[in-house]
Amino acid sequence: MKLFTFAMAVVLALALGGMVGFGAGSQHSAPQASSVDAPAAAPVEARVGAVGVLQAVNADSLIVQTREGMQVLSITPPAATDQLKIGDKVAIWAQNVDGRLVVRQIVVVPETPQRMHYLGLVSSMSGDRLDVVGQQGETTSFRIDATLQRMPDATHAPQVGDTVTVVAKPDPLGDGWLAVAIVTR
């Protein structure tokens, strides 16, 4: 209660102070005691970051579709944009210079590899294959290799009938999934 009373007193003092010409709301300024005029401060360039999909690119500008809409950005000096292609997801750092957004850095955002967490019962395990029956009764086959992490105990291989969660990614050697980790419950 004391904090609330104090806060109200501060707000009231600032409000009244602004009306009578002192405090935070004051429009009065004290005279300067300097005989030399100081140069005006250069305007601070506002930094802008954006993530979006590249819609158009040329040597001196980019057009990027972001959540906020289309962004037109200048490139000064003209840069090598030959590695960029329409449809790339990009992260851009720019600065607002004289009302124009000027690109300072641009990075193509790589596609993140998809990961899957698959819960089910081990139905078979042989060689480099693990078959798991999911919660809807479907069977999914996973390729396994020496990099497979077994959790919580690295020495325990899952057995037929065990409930497991398989962490998998798209198999780089073909269609299907490569098991990265298997958690036995």
C-alpha positions in Angstrom: 0.0 0.0 0.0 2.9 2.4 0.8 4.4 1.7 -2.7 1.1 2.5 -4.4 0.7 5.8 -2.4 4.3 6.7 -3.3 3.7 6.0 -7.0 0.6 8.1 -7.0 2.4 11.0 -5.3 5.2 10.8 -8.0 2.7 10.8 -10.8 0.8 13.7 -9.3 4.0 15.7 -8.8 5.1 15.1 -12.4 1.7 16.1 -13.7 1.5 19.3 -11.6 5.1 20.1 -12.3 4.5 20.0 -16.1 1.6 22.4 -15.7 3.6 25.0 -13.8 6.7 24.8 -15.9 9.2 22.5 -14.3 9.8 18.7 -14.1 9.5 16.1 -16.8 6.7 17.9 -18.7 8.5 21.2 -18.9 8.9 23.0 -22.2 11.3 25.6 -20.8 15.0 25.4 -21.4 17.9 26.9 -19.6 20.2 29.3 -21.5 23.4 27.8 -22.8 26.6 29.1 -21.3 28.6 28.5 -24.4 30.0 31.1 -26.8 30.6 28.5 -29.6 27.8 26.9 -31.4 28.1 23.1 -31.3 27.6 21.3 -34.6 24.2 19.5 -34.9 24.5 15.9 -34.1 24.3 13.6 -37.1 21.1 11.6 -37.2 21.4 8.1 -35.9 20.8 5.5 -38.5 18.0 3.2 -37.4 18.9 -0.5 -37.7 16.4 -2.8 -39.3 16.3 -6.6 -39.3 14.0 -8.6 -41.4 13.4 -12.2 -42.4 11.5 -13.0 -45.6 11.4 -14.6 -49.0 13.4 -13.0 -51.8 11.0 -11.8 -54.6 13.4 -9.9 -56.8 17.1 -9.1 -56.9 19.4 -7.0 -59.0 22.8 -5.3 -58.5 21.5 -2.3 -56.5 18.2 -3.5 -54.8 16.2 -6.4 -53.4 12.5 -7.0 -52.9 11.7 -9.2 -49.9 8.3 -10.5 -48.8 8.1 -10.3 -45.0 5.3 -10.6 -42.5 4.9 -6.8 -42.6 4.6 -6.8 -46.4 7.0 -6.2 -49.3 10.2 -4.5 -48.4 12.3 -2.7 -51.0 16.0 -2.5 -49.9 18.9 -0.7 -51.6 22.3 -2.2 -51.9 25.1 0.4 -51.7 27.6 0.0 -53.1 26.3 -2.5 -55.6 27.2 -6.0 -54.4 27.6 -9.5 -55.8 24.1 -10.9 -55.7 24.7 -13.7 -58.1 24.4 -16.3 -55.3 20.9 -15.2 -54.4 17.9 -16.6 -56.2 14.2 -15.8 -56.1 12.5 -17.9 -53.5 15.4 -18.0 -51.0 14.6 -17.4 -47.4 16.8 -14.6 -46.3 17.8 -12.7 -43.1 18.7 -9.1 -43.8 20.3 -6.4 -41.6 19.8 -2.9 -43.0 19.9 0.7 -41.9 17.5 3.5 -42.6 19.7 6.1 -44.3 17.9 9.2 -45.6 14.6 7.4 -45.7 16.0 4.4 -47.6 16.6 0.9 -46.2 20.2 0.1 -47.2 21.4 -3.5 -46.8 24.4 -4.0 -44.6 24.4 -7.8 -44.5 22.2 -10.5 -46.1 22.3 -14.2 -45.3 20.5 -17.1 -47.0 18.7 -19.0 -44.2 19.3 -22.7 -44.8 16.5 -25.1 -44.7 16.4 -26.8 -41.4 16.4 -30.5 -41.6 13.1 -32.0 -40.6 13.1 -34.1 -37.4 10.5 -36.6 -36.4 9.6 -37.9 -32.9 7.8 -41.2 -33.4 6.2 -43.0 -30.5 5.3 -46.7 -30.8 6.1 -50.4 -30.1 9.0 -52.1 -31.7 7.6 -54.8 -34.0 10.9 -56.0 -35.5 14.6 -55.2 -35.5 17.0 -56.7 -37.9 20.4 -55.6 -39.3 20.0 -52.0 -40.3 16.2 -51.8 -39.9 13.9 -51.0 -37.1 10.1 -51.3 -37.5 7.8 -49.5 -35.1 4.0 -49.7 -34.9 2.7 -46.2 -34.2 -0.3 -45.1 -32.1 -2.7 -45.4 -35.0 -1.6 -48.9 -35.9 0.6 -47.9 -38.8 4.1 -49.4 -39.1 7.1 -47.1 -39.9 10.5 -48.5 -40.9 13.7 -46.7 -39.8 17.2 -47.3 -41.1 19.7 -47.5 -38.2 23.5 -47.3 -38.3 26.4 -47.1 -35.9 25.6 -43.4 -35.0 22.3 -44.3 -33.4 22.1 -43.0 -29.8 20.4 -45.3 -27.3 18.9 -43.6 -24.3 18.7 -43.7 -21.3 21.2 -46.6 -21.4 23.6 -46.8 -24.3 24.2 -50.5 -23.7 20.6 -51.5 -23.9 19.3 -52.4 -27.4 15.5 -52.1 -27.8 13.7 -55.4 -27.9 10.5 -56.4 -29.8 7.6 -55.2 -27.8 9.4 -52.2 -26.1 7.7 -48.9 -26.1 10.1 -46.4 -27.8 10.4 -42.9 -29.1 12.4 -42.7 -32.2 14.0 -39.4 -33.2 14.6 -39.5 -36.9 15.5 -37.4 -39.9 15.1 -37.9 -43.6 17.5 -40.6 -44.7 20.3 -39.1 -46.8 20.9 -42.4 -48.6 17.4 -42.7 -50.0 13.7 -42.4 -49.2 12.5 -43.0 -45.7 13.9 -42.1 -42.3 17.2 -42.5 -40.5 16.9 -43.1 -36.8 19.2 -40.7 -34.9 18.2 -41.6 -31.4 15.9 -44.1 -29.7 14.6 -43.7 -26.2 13.4 -46.9 -24.5 10.8 -46.5 -21.8 
